[in-house]
Each structure stands twice: as C-alpha cells, then as structure tokens.
Amino acid sequence: MGLIHLELFATLDLVAQAPGGPDEDPEGFPFGGWQAPLMDEVSGEQIDAAYAEGTDALLLGRRTYDIFAGFWPHQSGEGQDGAIATLFNSIPKYVASRGTPDLSWAGSTQLGPDLPAAVREVRDRHDHVRVVGSLDLVQTLLHEKLFDRIDLWVHPIVLGVGKKVFDGGEVPTNLRLLEPPAAGPSGTVYLHYGLADGVPATGDMAAPERGV
C-alpha cells in the first residue's frame, strides 16, 4: 500500500483558497494569488523536494485538475518549472468529480462514484500519491482518514475569508511531526506531518503530579 500526501498552502488562519492566482477560485474571494508575493527560494526548494520524493500519481479535485490541465501540458521540461512539468505530464492523474471533466491531459482518469473505495484502489496501485490543493476533495480524505502525510506551508498573513484547510471534513485525528519545522526568509513555515494511530487524548493540567 502506498502513501497519500496532502500538499497544502495556507495562511496563518489556514485559508487555502486560490493561492496561485486571481482566476483559480474567484467567487466571493478577493485575495486570489496571495501566495505569489511570499514565495522565496527556500519554499521553492521545499516544494520541489516534496514532489521529487517518488511521486508517481496525482489525485485532484475537478477545479484543480482543470487549472493544471490548462497549464502543465503546455510547459516544457526546461526553465524554473521544468522538473515539475516533466513529472506531472508523465504520471497518472486521477480526478474526483461528479461531472464530466475534459480528460484530454494525457494519463487522466475520472474516479468512480464511490470516492473512498476509488481512492483506496489508487493508493494500492501507487507508492506516493500527491493531492495538490483540491480543498473539497481534501475534506473527504480528512473525514475518511484517507491520507498518510500532510505537507503544510503556513504563510505569515491573515485573510479572514476563504476556504480553509480544515473546513468541515475533519474528524478527531492524531498526527506526528516528521521533521522539525523549517522557515524561509519570507516567514513561511513548512510543516511535515504523518498520520498517527488513535484519536486525541485528554487530561487535566491542574491535576497533581503523579507520585506526589
């Protein structure tokens, strides 16, 4: 069984809507493209390294797929985005959609109506499946605990409006930090978590120390 990685870019208040550009998801959201002024060399290297970790499939929601399909097939293997373009264009793409998306991007397949079962089949078929953005899909994966890793880049801004990383799909879940947090010069902090067993425990901070 492979691993499902959630790749998420968020603000300090965990808004993750339309980080890349104003046309990504504009309805009712005035801050499309908020990530662009905060990108730095460190964050770019972290993102490249995450994708380079054996990625052999993409799992995308319909909106993110349409954005990617309109961009990446037209990029060459050269330049700043060359390595990611080569990777994304060469691996299978799985699309979660209730509609009928245009699957002209080579290697694209629409998942069946039983999304949790379809995602489990994808995870069984691949080693490292990346979910990029796709916030509606992420809510389902969080609810079903159908993920193994979260790569979360937290940016030093607060928007107060927009779709969030945890936006109704989350259930009580334990995570473990897989490596120390790393910050870039713009103040963006990279957090790398893995799914852990069980659910959050509770305690009493005012209780006497044991053995006293």
N, C-alpha and C positions, 0 to 999 in steps of 0.2 A: 504494500500500500504506500502511495506517495504522500506528499505534503501539499496542503493548500495554503498559500501565502496571501495575506491581505496587504496590499500596498496602498497606503493612505496618506494624503497630505492634508493637514488640518491646521486651523488657527488655535490660539490658546483656549478659546471657548468651544473648540472641537467642531467648528464649521468646516465641512469638507466639500462644499458645493463649488463647482466650476473654478478650480484653482488655476487652470491653464490658460483661459481666455474668456473674453466677454460673451462669446457666442456659444459656449458649451451648454449652459443651462440657465438662460437669462430670465425666465418667467418669475417675476416678483423678487429678483435678486440683483442688486445694483453693483455687486463687487466682483463680477466675473474677471478672472485674471489676477486675483490678489496675490498669487504665489510668485509671479514673474519678478516683481521688484526685490524679492527676498532670496532669489536663487543665488547661490555662490558656488565656488569651486568645490568646497568640501561636500555640500549637499549633492552636487552633481556626481561626484565620485562615489558617494554612498549609494545613490540610486543605481548607477551603473554596476556597482559591485553586487547589489541585491539581485538585479536581473541576470548577472553573469553566473549566479550560483545554480547552474544546472537547469535553468528554466526550459521546460520542454512543452509547455502548453499555456495558453491564456484562457481565462474564464471571465466573460464580460457581460454586463447588462446591455440592453439594447442601445441606450443613448451613448454609452461609452464606446460600444462597438462601432456605431455609425461615425462617431468622431474619428476613431482610429482608422476605420476603413477608408475615410476620406482623405487621410493624411499619409499614413505609413507606406502604403503600396507605391506612392509616388516619390519616396525618398530612396536615394542610392545608398550604397554601403560606405560612402565617404563622408567626411565632414564631422561636425560635432555629434550628430545623432546617428552616424553611420552604423555603429555596432548594434544599437537597439533596432534600427530599421532592418538590418540583416536578420536579426533574431526574430523579430515579430513577423516578418514576412515569410519566414521559413518553418515556423512551428504551427501546430493546430490551434485554431481559435474556436472556442465553444461559446455560444450566445444564448443567454437566458432571455426569452421574450415570449409574450403571449400572442404577439402579432406575427407578421410575415416579413421579417427583415430581408433586405437585399444581401445575399451571401456571396457576392462576386469576389470578395477578397479571398485569394487562394488559401485553401485549408480551413475554411469556415464551416461550422456545423451548428444547427439550432438544436438546443436541448429539448427533450420531451416534456410533456405537461407535468409529470411527477418530478419536480425540480430536485428535491433531496435525493431521490434514487438516482437521477441522472448525474448529479454531482458526485455521488459516491462511485459511480461507474468511471467517471473521468479520473477521480483520484486513484482508483485501482489501475488505471491504464498508464499513468504518467508518474514521474518522480517528483517534479516540482511544478505545480500549477500556480500561476500568478493571477490574482484578481486585482485589477487596477481601477481605482475609483468605484464606479458601479454601485452607488450607495443603496439603491433599492435591493439589489441582489445581496449586498453585504448584510442587510437586516435579516434576510432569510438565513444566511450562513451563520450569523451570530445566534439566531434563535435555535437553530438545529445543531449548534456547535460543530458545524462542518468547516472548520478551519484548524490549522495547526500552528501557524505563525502570524504575527502582526508586525509589519514594518510601519511605524508611525512617525512621520516628520511633523513636529509641532512648531508652528511659526509664531513669532512674537507680535501678533496683532490680535485684536478682539473685534469681531464684526457685529455680533448681537443679532444677526439674522442669517437664515440659510439652513440648508440640510446639514445634519450633523453625522459624525461617525456613529454614535450611538443614538439612534433616532426611532426607538420603539421596538426594535428586534432583539435587543439584548436580554439575556437571562443570567441569573447568578452564575458566575464563572470564575475559576481561579486561573491566573496567568503567572508565568515566571519570567523574570528579566534574563535574557540570554547573554547579554554583554553590557558593559557599562554604557550609560547614555553618552552621546557624543554631540558636541555643539560646534556649529560653524561660525564664521565671522559675522554673519547676519543675525545671529541669535537663534537660528533654527536648531532644535534639538531632535536628534534621531533616537528613537526608542525601538528596541527589538525584543518582542515578547514571544513566548511559546505557550501553547495551551497546556494547562496542568490539570491533574485529577481533582475531583471533588468540587465542592461549592464553598464559597467564603464562610469561614468560621466567625463566631462572635465571642466576645469576652467582656470583662468589666475592668476598666482601667483603674477603678477605685478599690478593687478587691485587694486584701492583704497579700503580701508576697508569700509564695509557698514556702513552707518550712519555718515561718516566723510564728 
